[in-house]
């Protein structure tokens, strides 16, 4: 963006010291200064509205960021209780805690992954109950829905025994096909 600010119209030799100066020269200089301040204000406002900031969240509105190094120090997380969750736009890491009195069959509905781009979500399911739980993953609206072939899968379901934590990475390279990668069970 080329700046509209210009000092060309400013008469830097006006007023002349020791002389009765014409007031038109003052008016011309002040008009030029005002015009340039208006241009500066407009350009600064445009910059403030259109740049990434360190003191607030940034939305790049689908604009591509190229030739950059991303150093991620943390991911947004979400604790989903025993139900709900699976929405990619909520958080990149989501945790479900299954405890006494909740259904033994839990469904994680994966949705809102980016269309045309890669998206990944880590799903952490903790069984703090006194019995085992079935955790079924669904992905409504996706053309393909695949698991990694790990023997822990029964269709799109894993079983968690008492005290176990199951971790599954769900990812979509295009927003149309969903893949589940069973990371493992931890206790």
JODACOR-V879436 format. One record per backbone hydrogen bond with DSSP energy under -1.0 kcal/mol. NH is the residue of the N-H (numbers start at 0). CO is the residue of the C=O. If there is no record, write none. Layout:
BEGIN
nh=NH co=CO
nh=NH co=CO
END
This chain:
BEGIN
nh=9 co=6
nh=11 co=9
nh=13 co=10
nh=18 co=15
nh=20 co=18
nh=26 co=22
nh=27 co=23
nh=28 co=24
nh=29 co=25
nh=30 co=26
nh=31 co=27
nh=32 co=28
nh=33 co=29
nh=34 co=30
nh=35 co=31
nh=36 co=32
nh=37 co=33
nh=38 co=34
nh=39 co=35
nh=40 co=36
nh=41 co=37
nh=42 co=38
nh=43 co=39
nh=44 co=40
nh=45 co=41
nh=46 co=42
nh=47 co=43
nh=48 co=44
nh=49 co=45
nh=62 co=59
nh=77 co=92
nh=79 co=94
nh=87 co=110
nh=89 co=86
nh=91 co=75
nh=92 co=75
nh=93 co=121
nh=94 co=77
nh=95 co=123
nh=96 co=80
nh=97 co=125
nh=101 co=98
nh=105 co=133
nh=107 co=135
nh=109 co=137
nh=110 co=85
nh=115 co=173
nh=118 co=171
nh=120 co=169
nh=121 co=91
nh=122 co=167
nh=123 co=93
nh=124 co=165
nh=125 co=95
nh=126 co=163
nh=127 co=97
nh=132 co=159
nh=133 co=103
nh=134 co=157
nh=135 co=105
nh=136 co=155
nh=137 co=107
nh=141 co=138
nh=142 co=175
nh=143 co=175
nh=145 co=177
nh=147 co=179
nh=152 co=149
nh=153 co=156
nh=156 co=153
nh=157 co=134
nh=159 co=132
nh=162 co=126
nh=163 co=160
nh=164 co=185
nh=165 co=124
nh=166 co=183
nh=167 co=122
nh=168 co=180
nh=169 co=120
nh=170 co=178
nh=171 co=118
nh=177 co=143
nh=178 co=170
nh=179 co=145
nh=180 co=168
nh=182 co=166
nh=183 co=166
nh=185 co=164
END
